[in-house]
Amino acid sequence: MLNHRSSEQPLLSRLSFLVLLLSLLLGTAFGQTVSPPPDLPKPAPGIGASVQDNPAPVQPAAPTEPQKPITKAQAKELFRSVDEILDFVSHDTGLPIKHKVKRKLITREQVERYVAKYLANDKDAKRLEREQMVLEKFGMIPRGYDLHGEYLKLLSEQVAAYYDSKTKTVNLLDWVQPELQRPVLAHELTHALQDQAVGLTKWLRAGGKDGGALPDQQEQVVEEAQAARENVTEGQAMLAMLDYTLAPAGLDVLKAPDVVDAMRASMTTGTDLPVMAAAPIYLRESLYMPYTFGLDFERDLLKKRGTQGAYAGALEHPPADTLQVMRPETYLDKQTVQPLTIPDLDRLIAPEYERYDFGGIGAFDVYLMSRQYDPQGDANRFYPHWRGGYYLAAHPKSAPKNEVALIFLSRWESPDAAEAFAHFYSIYVPNRYELKDAGMVGNVGSGDQTITWDVGQEGKVVIHVHENDVLVLESLDQAARVRLSTALLPGLHSAR
């Protein structure tokens, strides 16, 4: 996906258009402008992030002065509260406690060293480099954007508690006051119970391999399943944390919908974190998705299927793709999207090109494009009509290593939906390639259309619309474009 994640890691973040880069999951924050009703405890400023194989730093309250380590007495009390909160979360979610959860107090420096070491891994650095080039090609980040450096800054800004499923340990922070960590613990201990129930690391892979690539046909399915499962784990943890926060007032998520709605809205609008605020829309939205859409999905299940359906039921029968997460009614009605049939793409691009990167394009990726390409527009206008998609980035063998061509095929609910998305995608082409001249639009056949942009040294952007399909070919030569369009949209050529 375009959401930073790969099947090599227990998913969100992959070119999910990417679900987010690498397998680190960032937390998000409750806005400081949302005030709870009288007698309701103020929500914690940050939530934890599940760390499937790696920790997911989360944002604590923005410090106004140097933070001091908590005292030994506070640390002892915090350790003792783990069992109390674990018991609350178990009763709240219906997920049983099979064994105690290990706990460990760590410093900010320990977290930052771990993150830096992980990002320095050669394999992860190479994957990040690939994803950067594809994201630039799609126009999701500016060209020349320091994705690695900015990501490190985001992690440093967002550090907070996390559960590590590899060591079965909840890591507590020695610089955050215990009263602020307790709601975070409710979130993280939900991940501990999920781990005890299904084994998070393997469950989040959704059939993907631990290292090594999958066949394209399987990869598109696995990426979407991984992204959907990430939303389940984070959505459940959000519900449990909110219930823990609301409990002193005798309330819960279902009894206080207005409060939950305000908190949910503030997660993306109330942050005053400078690095996050300056990050590209794509990066921010990718980070937020598991917490926002995951919360919406799980809350809907809780209303309609109760505790068992929202927690154990969703773990046993997780959503298949991001469309089921973003439109819970499709999950409840067991409506599924048929994966696209993918031919031998390597054969189609040979001999002039070689594979650089491949990924599925899901409903959330379409949402990300809507947010990036038209920030003021309705981001919900296209993704409900998505019915499958994938991309292949190809490297021209005769060109410098920093050049890629793009093949992007998407399927839509109707010909009208396909045409609407094609024109939307086309309108943003000048921004991506910094063009000043208008594109050329030409009709080909009954109901079919081809939109062509000349993008200078990078060749052409050709967008074909045929029935319910949209095929985008960027920076490919004429011979490759003919081979690909003939193979991927055979009806387009027979209609001419």
ABEGO torsion letter per residue (X at the ends): XABBBBAABBOABBAAAXXBBEABBBBBBBBAABBBBBGBBBBBABBBBBBAABBBBBBBBBBABBBBBBBAAAAAAAAAAAAAAAAAAAAAAGBBBABBBBBBBBBAAAAAAAAAAAAABAAAAAAAAAAAAAAAAAGABBBGBBAAAAAAAAAAAABBBBBBAAAGBBBBBAABBAAAAAAAAAAAAAAAAAAAAAGAAAAAAGGBBBEEBBBAAAAAAAAAAAAAAAAAAAAAAAAAAAAAAAAAAGBBAAABAAAAAAAAAAAAAABABAAAAABBAAAAAAAAAAAAAAAAAAAAAAAAAEAAAABAAAAABBBABAAAAABAAAAAAGBBBBBBBBBBAAAAAOAABBBABBBBBBAAAAAAAAAAABAABBAAAAAAABAEEBBBBBBBAABBAABBBBBBBBBBABAAAAAAAAAAAAAAAAAAAGBABBBBBBBBEBGBBBBBBBAEAAEBBBBBBBEABBBBBBGBBAAAAAAAAAAABAAAAAAX
